[in-house]
């Protein structure tokens, strides 16, 4: 099978960077990644300078490349602190639709949209792909809008569309003020780690598992014969229900982190879902089943970002600290 050109946006983010590296390691793909700033060279990846809010330049890149698939990971507001509400909406909805419009000019181009589990209305149980979308969480609402519009557009223009809704994840290239990078930073700086009471029920995955699912979706579609366009949606998560307090305490235990956990020192987010867990039954048909130990993913992040921090190396596969 000839090499397929794949366009990946958001290649400097946590998930996008892991997807790019996985695809680059596969012999059947050539990866093009639009970025806003210069990047270190990576074998198998062509970085091109592009602002996705530039509609003409985006259309030119897509129509010249004629990719077999576009994997749209780029998003605004995924890391604190987020931009203004309207700026985030402009990028997450308008830029996304412009990229989709450009992909419609390429026959048989598979559009893969990285949505989020935050799009759902809370149900107090693991969420299924058929559950209603609806949230006041600013980032989740912007992604939900694009999610719905892309489904309508794919139906209108008979396009291949896969929507992936990852729930929480961490690992290599995570950063900012997100949960586990903040925990590791507190340990490295020998400071207490202040967080909310930790009563939120969450579903956390290793980012490499999520990236693997994305690559598997692209490969699955590539091996299928051209035909009637498909619109598919999959949740991506561990399917495990644990409170943030339990998750953080378990990671601290497995890594042997010397850090004081101060629960209840930070308020809950005003629009925070208190139960955000994926039902991942449908994703088994990709086929995909996550198996990386969350603590191992955090250990990989710590090794890369804080190499001097003494941490225990946990099992790479799912394991619990006892």
KEKE-3310 file (N, C-alpha, C; in steps of 0.2 Angstrom, whole numbers, plus 5000, padded with zeros to 4 digits):
npx = (5004:5003:5011:5002:4996:4995:4987:4989:4983:4987:4999:5008:5003:4997:4990:4991:5005:5009:5001:5007:5020:5018:5012:5022:5031:5026:5027:5019:5014:5015:5018:5011:5011:5004:5010:5012:5024:5042:5048:5057:5066:5058:5059:5051:5040:5033:5034:5024:5023:5008:4994:4979:4968:4968:4960:4962:4975:4974:4965:4973:4984:4978:4972:4983:4990:4982:4977:4975:4968:4963:4967:4961:4966:4969:4965:4957:4959:4960:4969:4972:4978:4962:4959:4949:4931:4924:4935:4940:4928:4928:4940:4938:4926:4924:4936:4938:4927:4931:4942:4937:4928:4938:4944:4933:4935:4944:4943:4937:4943:4946:4939:4945:4939:4944:4935:4928:4925:4919:4908:4896:4879:4878:4875:4876:4882:4892:4895:4887:4889:4877:4871:4864:4871:4876:4881:4887:4900:4913:4924:4919:4907:4910:4917:4907:4898:4905:4906:4893:4890:4899:4894:4882:4887:4894:4884:4877:4886:4890:4902:4916:4917:4924:4921:4930:4929:4938:4941:4947:4965:4983:5001:5016:5021:5011:5005:5006:4994:4988:4981:4990:5003:5004:5004:5017:5025:5024:5029:5043:5046:5046:5034:5018:5004:4990:4973:4956:4942:4942:4931:4926:4921:4930:4938:4952:4965:4980:4990:4996:4988:4976:4981:4985:4972:4967:4976:4973:4960:4962:4969:4960:4950:4957:4960:4948:4937:4933:4917:4900:4899:4904:4899:4905:4906:4915:4918:4933:4941:4946:4936:4935:4929:4933:4937:4944:4952:4955:4962:4974:4980:4983:4992:5002:5006:5011:5022:5029:5030:5036:5026:5015:4997:4984:4969:4954:4958:4956:4943:4929:4927:4916:4907:4910:4909:4903:4903:4911:4914:4918:4908:4915:4912:4908:4920:4928:4925:4934:4947:4949:4957:4961:4976:4987:4995:4990:4998:5011:5011:5011:5023:5032:5030:5036:5049:5053:5051:5056:5069:5078:5070:5067:5058:5048:5048:5033:5023:5021:5009:4991:4989:4987:4991:4995)
npy = (4994:5011:5026:5036:5053:5063:5075:5084:5094:5105:5100:5103:5101:5092:5079:5080:5080:5068:5060:5063:5059:5045:5042:5046:5036:5025:5016:5018:5031:5049:5063:5079:5094:5108:5123:5136:5141:5139:5122:5108:5098:5082:5066:5060:5069:5084:5100:5114:5132:5139:5148:5143:5151:5158:5158:5157:5152:5140:5133:5132:5124:5112:5108:5107:5097:5087:5077:5060:5059:5071:5075:5083:5091:5103:5116:5129:5135:5123:5122:5130:5147:5151:5159:5174:5172:5173:5173:5160:5153:5157:5151:5137:5134:5141:5141:5127:5123:5130:5122:5110:5113:5115:5102:5096:5098:5089:5073:5059:5061:5059:5065:5068:5072:5079:5079:5081:5074:5083:5088:5083:5082:5081:5065:5057:5044:5032:5039:5038:5037:5041:5049:5065:5080:5094:5108:5120:5122:5132:5128:5115:5118:5125:5116:5107:5113:5114:5100:5096:5103:5099:5085:5088:5094:5084:5075:5082:5084:5072:5065:5057:5056:5055:5057:5059:5058:5061:5058:5063:5065:5062:5064:5062:5077:5084:5099:5116:5122:5110:5096:5084:5088:5100:5094:5086:5097:5104:5094:5094:5107:5106:5110:5111:5103:5111:5108:5105:5099:5086:5078:5076:5064:5055:5050:5045:5044:5037:5047:5041:5030:5036:5043:5031:5026:5036:5034:5021:5022:5030:5021:5010:5015:5018:5005:5001:4998:5011:5019:5022:5036:5038:5042:5042:5040:5040:5037:5040:5033:5027:5021:5018:5023:5034:5045:5062:5064:5050:5046:5055:5052:5039:5040:5047:5038:5027:5033:5037:5050:5064:5074:5085:5084:5095:5095:5103:5116:5123:5130:5122:5122:5133:5128:5115:5098:5085:5072:5063:5052:5039:5028:5016:5005:5005:5009:4997:4992:4997:4991:4995:4996:5003:5002:5006:5010:5024:5030:5027:5035:5047:5046:5046:5059:5066:5061:5067:5081:5084:5079:5077:5074:5063:5049:5034:5021:5015:5001:4998:4994:4993:4996:4995:5005:4998)
npz = (5000:4996:5003:5014:5014:5029:5037:5052:5064:5078:5083:5092:5105:5119:5116:5101:5098:5102:5094:5081:5083:5084:5071:5063:5065:5059:5044:5033:5032:5028:5036:5039:5048:5052:5060:5072:5076:5075:5075:5082:5071:5066:5062:5048:5048:5042:5046:5044:5043:5048:5051:5057:5057:5046:5032:5018:5017:5024:5016:5004:5008:5011:4999:4991:4997:4998:5007:5014:5026:5038:5054:5066:5079:5085:5097:5106:5122:5130:5139:5155:5157:5149:5133:5129:5130:5117:5108:5110:5105:5092:5087:5090:5084:5071:5064:5064:5056:5044:5041:5039:5028:5018:5017:5011:4998:4994:4987:4995:5007:5024:5038:5054:5069:5085:5098:5114:5130:5138:5131:5134:5142:5160:5167:5178:5177:5168:5152:5136:5118:5113:5122:5127:5120:5129:5138:5150:5152:5147:5137:5134:5128:5117:5109:5108:5100:5087:5086:5083:5072:5062:5061:5055:5043:5037:5034:5025:5014:5012:5018:5025:5042:5057:5074:5089:5106:5118:5136:5151:5151:5152:5152:5142:5136:5142:5151:5157:5169:5171:5180:5184:5179:5187:5200:5199:5197:5210:5218:5213:5217:5230:5237:5245:5238:5232:5229:5223:5233:5228:5225:5213:5201:5190:5174:5169:5157:5150:5139:5128:5125:5121:5109:5102:5099:5090:5079:5076:5071:5060:5052:5051:5043:5032:5027:5023:5009:4997:4998:5003:5013:5030:5046:5061:5079:5094:5111:5121:5134:5150:5156:5169:5186:5197:5210:5209:5220:5224:5213:5212:5224:5222:5212:5218:5227:5220:5213:5223:5227:5236:5243:5250:5250:5248:5250:5246:5246:5235:5225:5217:5199:5192:5182:5182:5178:5189:5188:5176:5166:5154:5144:5136:5128:5114:5108:5107:5095:5086:5083:5100:5116:5131:5141:5148:5162:5172:5182:5176:5165:5170:5176:5165:5160:5171:5170:5158:5160:5173:5176:5187:5198:5211:5208:5209:5197:5190:5186:5169:5164:5168:5185:5203:5218:5233)
capx = (5000:5007:5011:4996:4998:4990:4987:4988:4983:4988:5005:5012:4999:4998:4988:4993:5012:5009:4999:5012:5026:5015:5011:5029:5035:5023:5030:5014:5011:5019:5014:5011:5009:5004:5011:5013:5031:5047:5048:5063:5065:5056:5059:5044:5035:5035:5031:5023:5020:5002:4989:4972:4962:4969:4956:4965:4981:4972:4963:4979:4988:4974:4971:4989:4993:4977:4978:4970:4965:4964:4966:4960:4968:4970:4959:4959:4956:4960:4974:4972:4971:4960:4958:4942:4926:4923:4941:4940:4923:4930:4944:4936:4921:4925:4942:4937:4923:4935:4947:4932:4927:4944:4944:4928:4938:4948:4939:4939:4947:4943:4940:4944:4939:4945:4931:4930:4920:4915:4902:4890:4876:4879:4870:4878:4884:4896:4892:4887:4889:4870:4868:4863:4876:4874:4885:4889:4907:4915:4927:4915:4902:4913:4918:4900:4895:4909:4904:4886:4890:4903:4890:4877:4890:4896:4878:4875:4891:4892:4909:4919:4919:4925:4922:4932:4928:4943:4939:4954:4971:4989:5007:5021:5020:5006:5009:5002:4992:4983:4981:4996:5009:5004:5006:5024:5029:5024:5034:5049:5048:5045:5029:5012:4999:4983:4968:4949:4941:4943:4926:4924:4922:4934:4940:4959:4969:4987:4989:4998:4982:4972:4984:4984:4965:4967:4980:4969:4954:4964:4971:4954:4946:4961:4960:4941:4935:4929:4910:4896:4903:4902:4899:4905:4907:4918:4921:4939:4943:4948:4930:4935:4926:4937:4937:4951:4956:4958:4967:4980:4983:4986:4998:5007:5009:5015:5028:5033:5031:5036:5022:5009:4991:4980:4962:4949:4961:4954:4936:4927:4926:4909:4904:4913:4905:4905:4903:4913:4916:4916:4907:4920:4910:4908:4927:4931:4925:4939:4946:4954:4956:4967:4979:4993:4994:4990:5004:5016:5011:5014:5031:5035:5030:5041:5056:5055:5051:5059:5073:5081:5065:5067:5052:5048:5045:5028:5022:5018:5002:4986:4991:4985:4995:4991)
capy = (5000:5017:5030:5041:5059:5064:5082:5084:5100:5104:5095:5105:5100:5085:5074:5081:5078:5060:5057:5065:5054:5038:5041:5046:5029:5020:5017:5019:5038:5055:5068:5086:5097:5115:5125:5144:5143:5134:5116:5104:5093:5076:5061:5058:5075:5090:5106:5120:5138:5141:5150:5140:5156:5161:5153:5156:5148:5134:5130:5131:5119:5106:5106:5105:5091:5081:5071:5055:5061:5077:5074:5090:5091:5110:5119:5135:5135:5117:5123:5136:5151:5151:5165:5176:5167:5174:5171:5153:5151:5159:5146:5131:5133:5144:5138:5120:5123:5131:5117:5105:5115:5114:5095:5093:5099:5083:5067:5053:5064:5057:5070:5065:5078:5077:5083:5080:5071:5089:5090:5079:5084:5076:5059:5054:5038:5033:5042:5034:5042:5043:5053:5072:5085:5101:5110:5127:5123:5136:5125:5110:5121:5127:5109:5104:5117:5111:5093:5095:5106:5094:5080:5090:5095:5077:5072:5086:5083:5064:5065:5053:5060:5052:5061:5056:5062:5059:5061:5066:5061:5065:5060:5066:5084:5088:5105:5121:5121:5105:5092:5080:5093:5104:5089:5085:5103:5105:5089:5096:5113:5105:5114:5108:5104:5113:5107:5105:5093:5080:5073:5074:5057:5056:5044:5047:5039:5039:5050:5037:5026:5040:5043:5025:5025:5040:5031:5015:5025:5032:5015:5006:5018:5017:4999:5000:5000:5017:5018:5027:5040:5036:5047:5038:5044:5036:5040:5037:5034:5021:5017:5018:5028:5036:5052:5065:5062:5043:5046:5059:5049:5033:5042:5049:5032:5023:5036:5038:5057:5067:5080:5086:5085:5099:5094:5108:5123:5127:5129:5118:5126:5135:5124:5108:5091:5081:5065:5063:5045:5037:5021:5015:4999:5006:5009:4991:4990:5001:4989:4999:4995:5006:4997:5009:5013:5031:5032:5027:5040:5053:5045:5048:5066:5068:5060:5071:5088:5085:5073:5077:5073:5056:5046:5027:5019:5010:4996:5001:4992:4995:4993:5000:5005:4995)
capz = (5000:4995:5008:5014:5017:5034:5040:5059:5068:5086:5084:5098:5111:5122:5111:5094:5098:5103:5087:5076:5084:5082:5064:5060:5066:5054:5037:5028:5032:5028:5041:5038:5054:5053:5067:5072:5078:5073:5079:5081:5066:5068:5056:5045:5049:5039:5049:5040:5047:5046:5056:5055:5056:5039:5028:5012:5018:5026:5010:4999:5011:5011:4992:4988:5000:4996:5012:5015:5032:5042:5061:5069:5087:5088:5100:5110:5129:5133:5145:5159:5157:5143:5130:5130:5128:5110:5104:5110:5101:5085:5084:5090:5079:5064:5061:5063:5050:5038:5039:5036:5021:5014:5016:5007:4991:4992:4987:5000:5013:5030:5043:5061:5074:5092:5102:5121:5134:5141:5127:5137:5148:5165:5168:5184:5176:5162:5147:5130:5113:5111:5127:5124:5121:5132:5144:5150:5152:5141:5132:5132:5124:5110:5106:5106:5094:5081:5085:5080:5065:5058:5059:5050:5037:5034:5031:5019:5009:5011:5019:5030:5048:5064:5080:5095:5112:5124:5142:5154:5149:5154:5150:5139:5133:5146:5154:5160:5175:5172:5186:5185:5178:5193:5205:5198:5199:5217:5221:5212:5220:5237:5239:5245:5232:5234:5224:5226:5238:5225:5225:5206:5198:5183:5170:5167:5153:5147:5132:5123:5124:5117:5103:5098:5096:5084:5074:5074:5068:5053:5049:5050:5038:5026:5024:5020:5002:4996:4997:5006:5018:5037:5051:5067:5085:5099:5117:5122:5141:5154:5158:5177:5190:5203:5212:5208:5226:5224:5207:5214:5230:5219:5208:5223:5230:5215:5211:5229:5228:5243:5242:5254:5246:5252:5247:5248:5246:5229:5224:5211:5194:5192:5177:5182:5179:5195:5186:5169:5165:5148:5143:5130:5125:5107:5105:5106:5088:5082:5090:5105:5123:5134:5146:5151:5169:5173:5185:5172:5160:5174:5177:5159:5160:5176:5168:5153:5162:5179:5177:5193:5203:5212:5207:5208:5191:5191:5181:5163:5163:5173:5192:5208:5223:5239)
cpx = (5004:5006:5005:4998:4992:4992:4985:4989:4985:4994:5009:5009:5000:4996:4991:5000:5013:5007:5004:5018:5024:5015:5018:5033:5032:5026:5025:5011:5017:5014:5016:5008:5009:5005:5012:5020:5036:5047:5055:5061:5063:5056:5052:5039:5038:5031:5030:5020:5013:4997:4982:4967:4963:4966:4959:4971:4979:4970:4968:4983:4984:4973:4977:4991:4988:4977:4973:4966:4967:4962:4966:4960:4968:4964:4962:4955:4956:4965:4972:4978:4969:4959:4951:4937:4925:4929:4941:4934:4925:4935:4941:4930:4922:4931:4941:4932:4926:4939:4943:4930:4932:4945:4939:4930:4942:4944:4942:4943:4943:4945:4939:4945:4940:4941:4933:4924:4916:4909:4896:4886:4877:4873:4871:4880:4889:4892:4893:4887:4882:4867:4868:4869:4873:4878:4886:4896:4910:4919:4923:4910:4904:4914:4912:4897:4898:4907:4898:4886:4894:4898:4885:4881:4892:4890:4876:4879:4893:4900:4910:4921:4919:4926:4924:4932:4932:4940:4946:4960:4977:4995:5012:5018:5014:5009:5004:5000:4987:4985:4988:5003:5010:5007:5014:5028:5029:5029:5041:5051:5047:5040:5023:5008:4992:4978:4961:4948:4942:4937:4923:4925:4925:4936:4946:4962:4976:4986:4991:4992:4977:4974:4984:4977:4964:4970:4976:4963:4956:4966:4965:4951:4951:4961:4953:4940:4931:4922:4906:4900:4900:4903:4899:4908:4910:4920:4928:4941:4945:4941:4930:4933:4930:4937:4944:4955:4959:4963:4974:4983:4986:4992:5004:5010:5013:5021:5032:5034:5031:5032:5016:5003:4986:4973:4958:4952:4959:4947:4935:4926:4918:4904:4906:4908:4908:4906:4905:4917:4914:4914:4910:4918:4911:4915:4930:4930:4930:4944:4952:4952:4962:4969:4985:4991:4995:4996:5011:5017:5013:5021:5035:5036:5035:5048:5058:5056:5055:5064:5077:5076:5065:5059:5052:5045:5040:5027:5019:5011:4998:4988:4988:4990:4991:4995)
cpy = (5006:5021:5035:5047:5061:5071:5082:5091:5099:5100:5097:5104:5093:5079:5074:5078:5071:5057:5057:5060:5047:5037:5041:5040:5024:5021:5019:5026:5043:5060:5075:5089:5105:5118:5133:5146:5137:5128:5112:5099:5086:5071:5059:5063:5081:5096:5111:5126:5140:5143:5148:5145:5160:5156:5152:5151:5141:5130:5128:5125:5112:5104:5104:5099:5085:5075:5066:5056:5067:5075:5081:5090:5098:5113:5124:5134:5128:5117:5130:5140:5151:5158:5168:5171:5168:5172:5163:5150:5152:5153:5139:5129:5135:5141:5131:5119:5125:5126:5111:5106:5114:5106:5092:5094:5093:5077:5062:5055:5062:5062:5067:5071:5076:5082:5082:5077:5077:5091:5088:5083:5078:5071:5056:5046:5038:5035:5039:5039:5044:5047:5061:5076:5091:5102:5117:5128:5126:5132:5119:5112:5123:5121:5106:5107:5114:5104:5092:5098:5102:5088:5082:5091:5089:5074:5076:5085:5076:5063:5060:5057:5055:5057:5057:5060:5059:5062:5063:5062:5065:5061:5064:5072:5087:5094:5110:5120:5115:5100:5089:5084:5097:5100:5088:5091:5105:5100:5092:5102:5112:5109:5109:5108:5105:5111:5107:5099:5086:5075:5072:5067:5058:5049:5047:5042:5042:5042:5046:5032:5030:5041:5037:5024:5030:5037:5025:5017:5026:5025:5010:5009:5017:5010:4997:5002:5007:5015:5023:5030:5038:5041:5042:5042:5039:5040:5036:5038:5027:5017:5016:5024:5029:5043:5055:5063:5055:5043:5049:5055:5042:5034:5044:5043:5028:5026:5038:5046:5060:5074:5080:5088:5089:5099:5100:5115:5127:5125:5125:5124:5127:5130:5117:5102:5087:5074:5064:5057:5042:5029:5020:5008:4999:5006:5003:4988:4993:4996:4993:4997:4998:5001:5000:5012:5020:5034:5032:5032:5047:5052:5047:5055:5069:5067:5065:5079:5089:5079:5072:5075:5065:5053:5038:5026:5014:5006:5000:5000:4993:4992:4998:4999:5002:4997)
cpz = (5000:5002:5008:5017:5023:5037:5047:5062:5075:5087:5090:5105:5113:5118:5104:5094:5098:5097:5082:5077:5082:5075:5060:5060:5062:5047:5032:5028:5031:5032:5040:5044:5053:5060:5066:5073:5076:5078:5078:5076:5069:5062:5054:5046:5046:5042:5045:5044:5044:5052:5054:5054:5050:5034:5022:5012:5020:5020:5005:5002:5010:5004:4989:4991:4998:5001:5012:5021:5035:5049:5064:5077:5089:5091:5105:5117:5133:5139:5149:5158:5150:5140:5132:5127:5120:5106:5104:5105:5094:5083:5084:5086:5072:5061:5059:5056:5043:5036:5036:5029:5016:5012:5012:4999:4989:4992:4992:5006:5020:5036:5050:5066:5081:5096:5109:5125:5138:5137:5130:5142:5154:5166:5174:5183:5170:5156:5140:5124:5111:5116:5124:5125:5124:5138:5144:5152:5146:5135:5129:5127:5117:5106:5104:5100:5087:5080:5081:5073:5060:5056:5054:5043:5033:5031:5025:5013:5008:5012:5025:5036:5054:5069:5086:5101:5118:5130:5145:5152:5151:5152:5146:5135:5136:5149:5156:5167:5176:5178:5188:5184:5185:5199:5205:5200:5206:5220:5220:5215:5228:5240:5240:5239:5234:5228:5227:5231:5235:5224:5218:5204:5191:5180:5167:5163:5152:5140:5127:5121:5119:5110:5099:5095:5090:5078:5071:5070:5060:5049:5047:5044:5031:5023:5022:5013:5002:4995:5000:5012:5025:5041:5058:5073:5090:5105:5118:5130:5144:5155:5166:5180:5196:5204:5211:5214:5226:5218:5209:5220:5227:5216:5213:5226:5226:5213:5217:5230:5235:5242:5246:5249:5251:5249:5250:5248:5240:5228:5217:5205:5193:5187:5177:5183:5185:5193:5178:5168:5158:5148:5136:5127:5117:5104:5104:5099:5084:5079:5094:5112:5127:5139:5149:5158:5169:5176:5181:5167:5164:5175:5171:5158:5165:5174:5163:5155:5168:5180:5183:5199:5204:5212:5206:5201:5192:5185:5175:5161:5169:5180:5197:5214:5229:5245)
residu = (UNK:UNK:UNK:UNK:UNK:UNK:UNK:UNK:UNK:UNK:UNK:UNK:UNK:UNK:UNK:UNK:UNK:UNK:UNK:UNK:UNK:UNK:UNK:UNK:UNK:UNK:UNK:UNK:UNK:UNK:UNK:UNK:UNK:UNK:UNK:UNK:UNK:UNK:UNK:UNK:UNK:UNK:UNK:UNK:UNK:UNK:UNK:UNK:UNK:UNK:UNK:UNK:UNK:UNK:UNK:UNK:UNK:UNK:UNK:UNK:UNK:UNK:UNK:UNK:UNK:UNK:UNK:UNK:UNK:UNK:UNK:UNK:UNK:UNK:UNK:UNK:UNK:UNK:UNK:UNK:UNK:UNK:UNK:UNK:UNK:UNK:UNK:UNK:UNK:UNK:UNK:UNK:UNK:UNK:UNK:UNK:UNK:UNK:UNK:UNK:UNK:UNK:UNK:UNK:UNK:UNK:UNK:UNK:UNK:UNK:UNK:UNK:UNK:UNK:UNK:UNK:UNK:UNK:UNK:UNK:UNK:UNK:UNK:UNK:UNK:UNK:UNK:UNK:UNK:UNK:UNK:UNK:UNK:UNK:UNK:UNK:UNK:UNK:UNK:UNK:UNK:UNK:UNK:UNK:UNK:UNK:UNK:UNK:UNK:UNK:UNK:UNK:UNK:UNK:UNK:UNK:UNK:UNK:UNK:UNK:UNK:UNK:UNK:UNK:UNK:UNK:UNK:UNK:UNK:UNK:UNK:UNK:UNK:UNK:UNK:UNK:UNK:UNK:UNK:UNK:UNK:UNK:UNK:UNK:UNK:UNK:UNK:UNK:UNK:UNK:UNK:UNK:UNK:UNK:UNK:UNK:UNK:UNK:UNK:UNK:UNK:UNK:UNK:UNK:UNK:UNK:UNK:UNK:UNK:UNK:UNK:UNK:UNK:UNK:UNK:UNK:UNK:UNK:UNK:UNK:UNK:UNK:UNK:UNK:UNK:UNK:UNK:UNK:UNK:UNK:UNK:UNK:UNK:UNK:UNK:UNK:UNK:UNK:UNK:UNK:UNK:UNK:UNK:UNK:UNK:UNK:UNK:UNK:UNK:UNK:UNK:UNK:UNK:UNK:UNK:UNK:UNK:UNK:UNK:UNK:UNK:UNK:UNK:UNK:UNK:UNK:UNK:UNK:UNK:UNK:UNK:UNK:UNK:UNK:UNK:UNK:UNK:UNK:UNK:UNK:UNK:UNK:UNK:UNK:UNK:UNK:UNK:UNK:UNK:UNK:UNK:UNK:UNK:UNK:UNK:UNK:UNK:UNK:UNK:UNK:UNK:UNK:UNK:UNK:UNK:UNK:UNK:UNK:UNK:UNK:UNK:UNK:UNK:UNK:UNK:UNK:UNK:UNK:UNK:UNK:UNK:UNK)
# end
